[in-house]
């Protein structure tokens, strides 16, 4: 290719991180690893910072990405197994928007929404959330 493709790793294992972090542009994690909270994400991202330093990388060189479980209809449908230590973000659009802002403040450059249920109504509710982010 004309340029190197961007690389993202989606692991939390020490061995995999040790061999991949010297080469990646971004790191991603699943909601259950960090408890599905901004505070949990910030704490776990600090662990990735330390892993980056061990490989000789400046942590600011690697973007952070997080999968966030959301149930925009105020309830999870059971499409995804719910870990009681990482419950979905629920509530009105303003609450979900506030959680997205908090994830950004916690260091997430990108948040990938894992929607439960994945229905037209839930996607419509997320549309309201995205509109409230601009407000």
MDTraj code that builds the backbone (N, CA, C; nanometers):
import mdtraj as md
import numpy as np

residues = "UNK UNK UNK UNK UNK UNK UNK UNK UNK UNK UNK UNK UNK UNK UNK UNK UNK UNK UNK UNK UNK UNK UNK UNK UNK UNK UNK UNK UNK UNK UNK UNK UNK UNK UNK UNK UNK UNK UNK UNK UNK UNK UNK UNK UNK UNK UNK UNK UNK UNK UNK UNK UNK UNK UNK UNK UNK UNK UNK UNK UNK UNK UNK UNK UNK UNK UNK UNK UNK UNK UNK UNK UNK UNK UNK UNK UNK UNK UNK UNK UNK UNK UNK UNK UNK UNK UNK UNK UNK UNK UNK UNK UNK UNK UNK UNK UNK UNK UNK UNK UNK UNK UNK UNK UNK UNK UNK UNK UNK UNK UNK UNK UNK UNK UNK UNK UNK UNK UNK UNK UNK UNK UNK UNK UNK UNK UNK UNK UNK UNK UNK UNK UNK UNK UNK".split()
xyz = np.array([
    [0.0812, -0.1201, 0.0000],
    [0.0000, 0.0000, 0.0000],
    [0.0854, 0.1262, 0.0000],
    [0.0249, 0.2359, -0.0385],
    [0.0952, 0.3642, -0.0419],
    [0.1368, 0.4081, 0.0980],
    [0.0586, 0.3695, 0.1984],
    [0.0947, 0.3999, 0.3365],
    [0.0545, 0.2821, 0.4244],
    [0.1146, 0.2752, 0.5403],
    [0.0850, 0.1659, 0.6323],
    [-0.0567, 0.1817, 0.6865],
    [-0.1367, 0.0747, 0.6873],
    [-0.2712, 0.0855, 0.7453],
    [-0.2614, 0.1065, 0.8964],
    [-0.3611, 0.1763, 0.9507],
    [-0.3657, 0.1949, 1.0966],
    [-0.3954, 0.0602, 1.1617],
    [-0.3300, 0.0337, 1.2724],
    [-0.3481, -0.0917, 1.3436],
    [-0.4088, -0.0668, 1.4805],
    [-0.5078, -0.1505, 1.5167],
    [-0.5699, -0.1448, 1.6480],
    [-0.5628, -0.2837, 1.7102],
    [-0.5291, -0.2884, 1.8385],
    [-0.5289, -0.4147, 1.9113],
    [-0.6465, -0.4136, 2.0080],
    [-0.7119, -0.5260, 2.0212],
    [-0.8251, -0.5374, 2.1126],
    [-0.7982, -0.6456, 2.2154],
    [-0.6905, -0.6302, 2.2885],
    [-0.6529, -0.7312, 2.3871],
    [-0.6200, -0.6654, 2.5198],
    [-0.6274, -0.7452, 2.6240],
    [-0.5852, -0.6990, 2.7557],
    [-0.4807, -0.7936, 2.8143],
    [-0.4481, -0.8979, 2.7409],
    [-0.3502, -0.9957, 2.7886],
    [-0.2085, -0.9408, 2.7856],
    [-0.1364, -0.9607, 2.8924],
    [-0.0009, -0.9052, 2.9059],
    [0.0913, -0.9483, 2.7910],
    [0.0885, -1.0747, 2.7543],
    [0.1767, -1.1233, 2.6480],
    [0.1422, -1.0614, 2.5133],
    [0.0143, -1.0591, 2.4797],
    [-0.0282, -1.0020, 2.3513],
    [0.0023, -0.8531, 2.3478],
    [-0.0265, -0.7833, 2.4575],
    [0.0043, -0.6402, 2.4625],
    [0.1542, -0.6163, 2.4468],
    [0.2343, -0.6996, 2.5089],
    [0.3793, -0.6829, 2.5010],
    [0.4334, -0.6906, 2.3593],
    [0.3764, -0.7773, 2.2783],
    [0.4258, -0.7899, 2.1410],
    [0.3566, -0.6957, 2.0436],
    [0.2339, -0.6503, 2.0778],
    [0.1603, -0.5673, 1.9819],
    [0.1719, -0.4171, 2.0075],
    [0.1787, -0.3751, 2.1322],
    [0.1796, -0.2314, 2.1615],
    [0.2934, -0.1532, 2.0966],
    [0.4085, -0.2134, 2.0732],
    [0.5120, -0.1352, 2.0042],
    [0.4743, -0.0956, 1.8613],
    [0.3696, -0.1565, 1.8060],
    [0.3382, -0.1379, 1.6641],
    [0.2016, -0.0780, 1.6337],
    [0.1141, -0.0647, 1.7314],
    [-0.0240, -0.0252, 1.7037],
    [-0.0449, 0.1252, 1.7139],
    [-0.1542, 0.1701, 1.6517],
    [-0.1955, 0.3103, 1.6566],
    [-0.3067, 0.3311, 1.7580],
    [-0.3788, 0.2226, 1.7905],
    [-0.4932, 0.2343, 1.8800],
    [-0.5106, 0.1048, 1.9582],
    [-0.5744, 0.1191, 2.0729],
    [-0.6069, 0.0055, 2.1590],
    [-0.7550, 0.0123, 2.1911],
    [-0.8235, -0.1033, 2.1903],
    [-0.9668, -0.1116, 2.2169],
    [-0.9928, -0.2124, 2.3275],
    [-1.0981, -0.1862, 2.4038],
    [-1.1389, -0.2812, 2.5068],
    [-1.2897, -0.2983, 2.5078],
    [-1.3320, -0.4133, 2.5548],
    [-1.4723, -0.4496, 2.5667],
    [-1.5233, -0.4023, 2.7013],
    [-1.6518, -0.3694, 2.7104],
    [-1.7105, -0.3066, 2.8289],
    [-1.6927, -0.3856, 2.9579],
    [-1.6918, -0.5177, 2.9499],
    [-1.6836, -0.5938, 3.0745],
    [-1.5455, -0.5885, 3.1388],
    [-1.4415, -0.5536, 3.0634],
    [-1.3072, -0.5455, 3.1211],
    [-1.2928, -0.4249, 3.2125],
    [-1.3650, -0.3182, 3.1832],
    [-1.3497, -0.1960, 3.2625],
    [-1.4751, -0.1606, 3.3424],
    [-1.5719, -0.2510, 3.3487],
    [-1.6911, -0.2285, 3.4301],
    [-1.7955, -0.1389, 3.3675],
    [-1.7755, -0.1021, 3.2402],
    [-1.8717, -0.0204, 3.1653],
    [-1.8950, 0.1170, 3.2288],
    [-1.7905, 0.1722, 3.2925],
    [-1.7994, 0.3045, 3.3538],
    [-1.6801, 0.3891, 3.3112],
    [-1.6956, 0.5191, 3.3053],
    [-1.5810, 0.6057, 3.2735],
    [-1.4666, 0.5897, 3.3740],
    [-1.5001, 0.5751, 3.5014],
    [-1.3961, 0.5590, 3.6033],
    [-1.3192, 0.4286, 3.5817],
    [-1.3935, 0.3239, 3.5513],
    [-1.3287, 0.1959, 3.5233],
    [-1.2400, 0.2038, 3.4005],
    [-1.2884, 0.2742, 3.2971],
    [-1.2085, 0.2897, 3.1760],
    [-1.0797, 0.3659, 3.2058],
    [-1.0895, 0.4748, 3.2811],
    [-0.9701, 0.5545, 3.3132],
    [-0.8681, 0.4706, 3.3890],
    [-0.9145, 0.3908, 3.4830],
    [-0.8233, 0.3059, 3.5595],
    [-0.7550, 0.2019, 3.4735],
    [-0.8314, 0.1384, 3.3883],
    [-0.7732, 0.0359, 3.3003],
    [-0.6832, 0.0984, 3.1945],
    [-0.7189, 0.2177, 3.1462],
    [-0.6340, 0.2861, 3.0480],
    [-0.4981, 0.3186, 3.1095],
    [-0.4964, 0.3463, 3.2406],
    [-0.3690, 0.3706, 3.3094],
    [-0.2816, 0.2449, 3.3053],
    [-0.3445, 0.1277, 3.3120],
    [-0.2690, 0.0027, 3.2995],
    [-0.2082, -0.0100, 3.1602],
    [-0.2834, 0.0325, 3.0594],
    [-0.2313, 0.0299, 2.9219],
    [-0.1177, 0.1298, 2.9082],
    [-0.1291, 0.2468, 2.9718],
    [-0.0188, 0.3445, 2.9719],
    [0.1086, 0.2791, 3.0237],
    [0.0969, 0.2063, 3.1332],
    [0.2140, 0.1405, 3.1916],
    [0.2688, 0.0335, 3.0976],
    [0.1807, -0.0420, 3.0351],
    [0.2246, -0.1438, 2.9391],
    [0.2965, -0.0786, 2.8211],
    [0.2470, 0.0360, 2.7765],
    [0.3135, 0.1090, 2.6682],
    [0.4531, 0.1541, 2.7111],
    [0.4632, 0.2069, 2.8311],
    [0.5948, 0.2515, 2.8808],
    [0.6929, 0.1344, 2.8868],
    [0.6434, 0.0162, 2.9281],
    [0.7320, -0.1023, 2.9336],
    [0.7866, -0.1377, 2.7962],
    [0.7097, -0.1061, 2.6903],
    [0.7567, -0.1367, 2.5546],
    [0.8367, -0.0221, 2.4938],
    [0.8538, 0.0866, 2.5701],
    [0.9290, 0.2007, 2.5197],
    [0.8458, 0.3021, 2.4437],
    [0.7132, 0.2897, 2.4494],
    [0.6248, 0.3827, 2.3787],
    [0.5757, 0.4923, 2.4711],
    [0.5561, 0.6095, 2.4147],
    [0.4906, 0.7197, 2.4838],
    [0.3403, 0.6915, 2.4776],
    [0.2705, 0.6842, 2.5922],
    [0.1275, 0.6538, 2.5895],
    [0.0452, 0.7477, 2.5016],
    [0.0893, 0.8703, 2.4829],
    [0.0124, 0.9641, 2.4002],
    [0.0148, 0.9265, 2.2518],
    [0.0997, 0.8328, 2.2135],
    [0.1076, 0.7901, 2.0733],
    [-0.0031, 0.6914, 2.0339],
    [-0.0740, 0.6371, 2.1318],
    [-0.1731, 0.5322, 2.1046],
    [-0.3120, 0.5796, 2.1469],
    [-0.4049, 0.5811, 2.0525],
    [-0.5419, 0.6214, 2.0826],
    [-0.6120, 0.5130, 2.1627],
    [-0.7142, 0.5551, 2.2364],
    [-0.7922, 0.4637, 2.3197],
    [-0.9331, 0.4517, 2.2633],
    [-0.9827, 0.3287, 2.2567],
    [-1.1161, 0.2999, 2.2060],
    [-1.1859, 0.2084, 2.3062],
    [-1.3143, 0.2332, 2.3295],
    [-1.3886, 0.1519, 2.4256],
    [-1.5238, 0.1125, 2.3701],
    [-1.5604, -0.0132, 2.3884],
    [-1.6961, -0.0579, 2.3605],
    [-1.7779, -0.0296, 2.4864],
    [-1.8923, 0.0338, 2.4703],
    [-1.9799, 0.0719, 2.5809],
    [-2.1161, 0.0070, 2.5589],
    [-2.1603, -0.0721, 2.6560],
    [-2.2912, -0.1362, 2.6470],
    [-2.3982, -0.0364, 2.6872],
    [-2.4935, -0.0122, 2.5972],
    [-2.6037, 0.0797, 2.6240],
    [-2.7370, 0.0095, 2.5970],
    [-2.8347, 0.0424, 2.6805],
    [-2.9715, -0.0054, 2.6623],
    [-3.0590, 0.1189, 2.6571],
    [-3.0721, 0.1808, 2.5387],
    [-3.1400, 0.3099, 2.5283],
    [-3.2890, 0.3067, 2.5584],
    [-3.3473, 0.1904, 2.5671],
    [-3.4903, 0.1814, 2.5975],
    [-3.5115, 0.1523, 2.7466],
    [-3.4109, 0.1846, 2.8279],
    [-3.4152, 0.1682, 2.9735],
    [-3.4181, 0.0238, 3.0205],
    [-3.3910, -0.0666, 2.9328],
    [-3.3864, -0.2071, 2.9741],
    [-3.3022, -0.2847, 2.8730],
    [-3.2318, -0.3825, 2.9227],
    [-3.1588, -0.4725, 2.8349],
    [-3.2532, -0.5846, 2.7932],
    [-3.2407, -0.6301, 2.6708],
    [-3.3314, -0.7318, 2.6192],
    [-3.2827, -0.8725, 2.6469],
    [-3.1583, -0.8845, 2.6866],
    [-3.1015, -1.0172, 2.7040],
    [-3.0326, -1.0674, 2.5786],
    [-3.0263, -0.9831, 2.4732],
    [-2.9534, -1.0232, 2.3528],
    [-2.8062, -1.0457, 2.3847],
    [-2.7561, -0.9699, 2.4806],
    [-2.6181, -0.9835, 2.5246],
    [-2.6196, -1.0299, 2.6697],
    [-2.5335, -1.1230, 2.7027],
    [-2.5267, -1.1625, 2.8439],
    [-2.4844, -1.0420, 2.9279],
    [-2.5537, -1.0193, 3.0375],
    [-2.5244, -0.9044, 3.1223],
    [-2.4380, -0.9496, 3.2392],
    [-2.3220, -0.8888, 3.2498],
    [-2.2322, -0.9113, 3.3618],
    [-2.2749, -0.8140, 3.4714],
    [-2.3100, -0.8629, 3.5897],
    [-2.3549, -0.7709, 3.6941],
    [-2.2492, -0.6690, 3.7349],
    [-2.1229, -0.6961, 3.7048],
    [-2.0181, -0.5988, 3.7372],
    [-2.0007, -0.4958, 3.6262],
    [-2.0749, -0.5110, 3.5149],
    [-2.0664, -0.4164, 3.4034],
    [-2.2045, -0.3963, 3.3430],
    [-2.2989, -0.3421, 3.4207],
    [-2.4352, -0.3258, 3.3693],
    [-2.4407, -0.2229, 3.2568],
    [-2.5420, -0.2341, 3.1710],
    [-2.5532, -0.1384, 3.0605],
    [-2.5879, 0.0012, 3.1106],
    [-2.5497, 0.0994, 3.0314],
    [-2.5911, 0.2372, 3.0564],
    [-2.7336, 0.2482, 3.0060],
    [-2.8239, 0.2933, 3.0926],
    [-2.9641, 0.3069, 3.0563],
    [-3.0097, 0.4482, 3.0897],
    [-3.1315, 0.4776, 3.0521],
    [-3.1887, 0.6058, 3.0882],
    [-3.2223, 0.6885, 2.9669],
    [-3.2649, 0.8112, 2.9932],
    [-3.3031, 0.8997, 2.8836],
    [-3.1806, 0.9403, 2.8017],
    [-3.2025, 0.9967, 2.6832],
    [-3.0907, 1.0371, 2.5972],
    [-2.9877, 1.1236, 2.6689],
    [-3.0322, 1.2128, 2.7566],
    [-2.9388, 1.3018, 2.8257],
    [-2.8419, 1.2220, 2.9136],
    [-2.8893, 1.1161, 2.9761],
    [-2.8022, 1.0332, 3.0611],
    [-2.6986, 0.9607, 2.9782],
    [-2.7416, 0.9022, 2.8660],
    [-2.6474, 0.8313, 2.7798],
    [-2.5471, 0.9300, 2.7209],
    [-2.5931, 1.0476, 2.6796],
    [-2.5022, 1.1501, 2.6265],
    [-2.4004, 1.1916, 2.7326],
    [-2.4444, 1.2064, 2.8563],
    [-2.3524, 1.2434, 2.9642],
    [-2.2472, 1.1351, 2.9842],
    [-2.2872, 1.0102, 2.9704],
    [-2.1923, 0.8995, 2.9859],
    [-2.0897, 0.9010, 2.8720],
    [-2.1349, 0.9333, 2.7508],
    [-2.0414, 0.9430, 2.6381],
    [-1.9412, 1.0556, 2.6606],
    [-1.9886, 1.1685, 2.7089],
    [-1.8972, 1.2800, 2.7403],
    [-1.7977, 1.2385, 2.8489],
    [-1.8470, 1.1681, 2.9496],
    [-1.7595, 1.1236, 3.0582],
    [-1.6546, 1.0251, 3.0076],
    [-1.6902, 0.9418, 2.9122],
    [-1.5918, 0.8500, 2.8530],
    [-1.4821, 0.9285, 2.7827],
    [-1.5193, 1.0354, 2.7125],
    [-1.4185, 1.1197, 2.6467],
    [-1.3273, 1.1828, 2.7510],
    [-1.3846, 1.2321, 2.8598],
    [-1.3035, 1.2918, 2.9665],
    [-1.2135, 1.1881, 3.0336],
    [-1.2553, 1.0618, 3.0316],
    [-1.1763, 0.9537, 3.0911],
    [-1.0641, 0.9076, 2.9988],
    [-1.0595, 0.9629, 2.8764],
    [-0.9494, 0.9300, 2.7861],
    [-0.9859, 0.8515, 2.6624],
    [-1.1138, 0.8237, 2.6416],
    [-1.1533, 0.7502, 2.5214],
    [-1.1556, 0.8445, 2.4013],
    [-1.0820, 0.8084, 2.2987],
    [-1.0838, 0.8841, 2.1733],
    [-1.2017, 0.8407, 2.0865],
    [-1.2481, 0.7187, 2.1115],
    [-1.3572, 0.6600, 2.0339],
    [-1.4397, 0.5745, 2.1291],
    [-1.5717, 0.5791, 2.1142],
    [-1.6604, 0.4915, 2.1894],
    [-1.7477, 0.4182, 2.0881],
    [-1.7422, 0.2870, 2.0941],
    [-1.8225, 0.2020, 2.0071],
    [-1.9415, 0.1551, 2.0890],
    [-2.0617, 0.1891, 2.0447],
    [-2.1806, 0.1530, 2.1201],
    [-2.2239, 0.0104, 2.0888],
    [-2.2382, -0.0687, 2.1942],
    [-2.2925, -0.2037, 2.1850],
    [-2.4363, -0.1902, 2.2330],
    [-2.5305, -0.1977, 2.1412],
    [-2.6699, -0.1638, 2.1692],
    [-2.7497, -0.2898, 2.2027],
    [-2.8271, -0.2825, 2.3106],
    [-2.9146, -0.3914, 2.3505],
    [-3.0499, -0.3316, 2.3877],
    [-3.1536, -0.3647, 2.3138],
    [-3.1591, -0.4523, 2.1973],
    [-3.1195, -0.3768, 2.0693],
    [-3.0854, -0.4515, 1.9698],
    [-3.0559, -0.3901, 1.8402],
    [-3.1862, -0.3921, 1.7600],
    [-3.2649, -0.2872, 1.7813],
    [-3.3958, -0.2750, 1.7156],
    [-3.4079, -0.1342, 1.6597],
    [-3.5088, -0.1157, 1.5752],
    [-3.5340, 0.0172, 1.5190],
    [-3.5631, 0.1186, 1.6290],
    [-3.6398, 0.0791, 1.7297],
    [-3.6726, 0.1702, 1.8400],
    [-3.5472, 0.2104, 1.9186],
    [-3.4596, 0.1146, 1.9444],
    [-3.3370, 0.1455, 2.0191],
    [-3.2457, 0.2373, 1.9386],
    [-3.2350, 0.2125, 1.8098],
    [-3.1514, 0.2986, 1.7245],
    [-3.2118, 0.4387, 1.7194],
    [-3.3443, 0.4507, 1.7135],
    [-3.4103, 0.5816, 1.7177],
    [-3.3795, 0.6545, 1.8467],
    [-3.3810, 0.5837, 1.9584],
    [-3.3487, 0.6446, 2.0870],
    [-3.2031, 0.6914, 2.0878],
    [-3.1161, 0.6158, 2.0260],
    [-2.9757, 0.6603, 2.0169],
    [-2.9630, 0.7839, 1.9293],
    [-3.0471, 0.7959, 1.8291],
    [-3.0489, 0.9184, 1.7470],
    [-3.0786, 1.0397, 1.8330],
    [-3.1718, 1.0255, 1.9269],
    [-3.2001, 1.1347, 2.0200],
    [-3.0772, 1.1660, 2.1054],
    [-3.0069, 1.0623, 2.1456],
    [-2.8856, 1.0806, 2.2253],
    [-2.7818, 1.1596, 2.1473],
    [-2.7602, 1.1213, 2.0238],
    [-2.6600, 1.1903, 1.9420],
    [-2.6998, 1.3354, 1.9196],
    [-2.8284, 1.3614, 1.9015],
    [-2.8751, 1.4989, 1.8837],
    [-2.8489, 1.5800, 2.0109],
    [-2.8644, 1.5174, 2.1271],
    [-2.8432, 1.5906, 2.2517],
    [-2.6940, 1.6167, 2.2776],
    [-2.6058, 1.5431, 2.2121],
    [-2.4621, 1.5683, 2.2262],
    [-2.4257, 1.7028, 2.1654],
    [-2.4962, 1.7433, 2.0626],
    [-2.4682, 1.8713, 1.9964],
    [-2.5225, 1.9892, 2.0750],
    [-2.6177, 1.9623, 2.1640],
    [-2.6819, 2.0709, 2.2402],
    [-2.5920, 2.1236, 2.3507],
])
top = md.Topology()
chain = top.add_chain()
for i, resn in enumerate(residues, 1):
    res = top.add_residue(resn, chain, resSeq=i)
    for name in ("N", "CA", "C"):
        top.add_atom(name, md.element.get_by_symbol(name[0]), res)
traj = md.Trajectory(xyz[None], top)
